[in-house]
Amino acid sequence: MDKKEEFKTFVRRYPSFATYVQNKTTTWQELYELWDMYGDDDSVFSKYKTVVTNDLTNVINSIRNINMDSVKKNLSNIEKGIKLLQDFVKKDDVVETYEPRPIYKRFED
């Protein structure tokens, strides 16, 4: 396995590296150079190696922080929009039956 593939496996072990790159705290090039010079287990990576724990706890906390009043308001608005669209699309109101007048009858007969 070449060095680039080894670095990729190293980075996959710590997904927090991607967060630091997305936040523009560092670049992949800088991380690669540090990894190439110091190796996997050096203290240089200690600030980047934050392990995400308690994923379930994070999800539960996120759910607790949801403002249910705003969710209810948004769902109500969506429901109103759907009802409005249904009123426009009603098939029963649009269909008009055409009844041809017999040929032998006049307008006032």
C-alpha positions as CSV (number, residue, x, y, z in Angstrom):
1,M,0.0,0.0,0.0
2,D,1.4,3.4,-1.0
3,K,1.6,6.4,1.4
4,K,-1.5,8.1,-0.1
5,E,-3.6,5.1,0.6
6,E,-2.2,4.7,4.1
7,F,-3.0,8.4,4.8
8,K,-6.6,7.8,3.5
9,T,-7.1,4.9,5.9
10,F,-5.6,7.0,8.7
11,V,-8.1,9.9,8.0
12,R,-11.0,7.5,7.8
13,R,-10.3,6.4,11.4
14,Y,-10.8,10.0,12.5
15,P,-13.8,11.7,10.7
16,S,-13.1,14.9,12.7
17,F,-10.3,15.7,10.3
18,A,-12.9,16.4,7.6
19,T,-14.6,18.9,9.9
20,Y,-11.4,20.8,10.4
21,V,-10.8,21.0,6.7
22,Q,-14.4,22.1,6.0
23,N,-14.1,24.8,8.7
24,K,-10.9,25.9,6.9
25,T,-8.9,25.4,10.1
26,T,-6.4,23.3,8.1
27,T,-6.0,21.7,4.7
28,W,-5.6,18.1,3.6
29,Q,-2.1,19.0,2.4
30,E,-1.1,20.2,5.8
31,L,-2.5,17.1,7.5
32,Y,-0.7,14.9,5.0
33,E,2.6,16.7,5.6
34,L,2.2,16.3,9.4
35,W,1.3,12.7,9.0
36,D,4.2,12.1,6.6
37,M,6.7,13.7,9.0
38,Y,5.4,12.5,12.4
39,G,3.4,9.3,11.7
40,D,0.0,8.1,13.0
41,D,0.4,8.3,16.8
42,D,2.1,11.7,17.3
43,S,0.8,14.3,19.7
44,V,0.6,16.7,16.7
45,F,-2.8,15.2,15.9
46,S,-4.2,15.3,19.4
47,K,-6.2,18.5,18.7
48,Y,-7.6,16.9,15.5
49,K,-8.4,13.5,16.9
50,T,-11.7,14.3,18.7
51,V,-13.7,11.2,18.9
52,V,-17.4,11.6,18.6
53,T,-19.1,9.8,21.4
54,N,-22.7,9.2,22.4
55,D,-24.3,9.8,19.0
56,L,-27.6,8.8,20.5
57,T,-27.2,11.5,23.2
58,N,-26.5,14.1,20.5
59,V,-29.6,13.1,18.5
60,I,-31.8,13.2,21.6
61,N,-30.4,16.7,22.6
62,S,-31.1,17.9,19.0
63,I,-34.7,16.7,19.2
64,R,-35.1,18.4,22.6
65,N,-33.9,21.7,21.1
66,I,-36.6,21.6,18.3
67,N,-39.2,24.3,18.8
68,M,-42.5,22.4,18.5
69,D,-44.5,25.6,18.1
70,S,-42.6,26.5,14.9
71,V,-42.9,22.9,13.6
72,K,-46.7,23.0,14.2
73,K,-46.9,26.4,12.5
74,N,-45.0,25.2,9.5
75,L,-47.1,22.0,9.2
76,S,-50.2,24.1,9.4
77,N,-49.0,26.3,6.5
78,I,-48.1,23.3,4.5
79,E,-51.6,21.8,5.1
80,K,-53.2,25.1,4.0
81,G,-51.2,25.1,0.8
82,I,-52.2,21.5,0.0
83,K,-55.8,22.3,0.6
84,L,-55.5,25.3,-1.7
85,L,-54.0,23.2,-4.4
86,Q,-56.7,20.5,-4.0
87,D,-59.4,23.2,-4.4
88,F,-57.8,24.3,-7.7
89,V,-57.5,20.8,-9.0
90,K,-61.0,19.4,-8.1
91,K,-62.2,17.4,-11.0
92,D,-65.9,17.5,-10.1
93,D,-66.2,21.3,-10.5
94,V,-64.4,21.5,-13.8
95,V,-66.3,18.9,-15.8
96,E,-69.2,20.4,-17.7
97,T,-71.5,18.1,-19.6
98,Y,-72.5,19.2,-23.0
99,E,-75.9,18.3,-24.2
100,P,-76.5,19.0,-27.8
101,R,-79.9,20.5,-28.8
102,P,-82.0,18.5,-31.2
103,I,-81.8,19.8,-34.8
104,Y,-85.6,20.3,-35.2
105,K,-86.0,22.6,-32.2
106,R,-85.6,26.3,-32.3
107,F,-84.3,28.5,-29.5
108,E,-87.7,29.5,-28.1
109,D,-89.5,26.2,-28.5
